[in-house]
């Protein structure tokens, strides 16, 4: 059967064309999967940075604990029947807030740079295609 196909020039040309198209489709699928893999990696890095920031902020601030303590303190204050003036945040809490803010800014800046690099590389690939 193959012998007959190779003898006919039209069939040979069609088979070669089919093989060429198959190779090109394989290349395109590989390029798409590479881009998808890079996008997923970037998304995981950015998501990880945001999750790390969230957990750091939530651990350092512990707002739930403060609220519970504040409610307990109000109940105790009402029982003792005297008014105390609320004090401002401690120096350590202020420093912690500043560190968290700066860390968040740094992580967002890194994420922004990575996103800009990804978009630039994608733009170059699109121009080359």
Secondary structure, DSSP 8 states (H G I E B T S, - for coil): -HHHHHHSHHHHHHHHHHHHHHHHHHHHHHHHHHHHHHHHHHHHHHHHHHHHHHHHHHHHH-HHHHHHHHHHHHHHHHHHT---------HHHHHHHHHHHHHHHHHHHHHHHHHHHHHHHHHHHHHH-
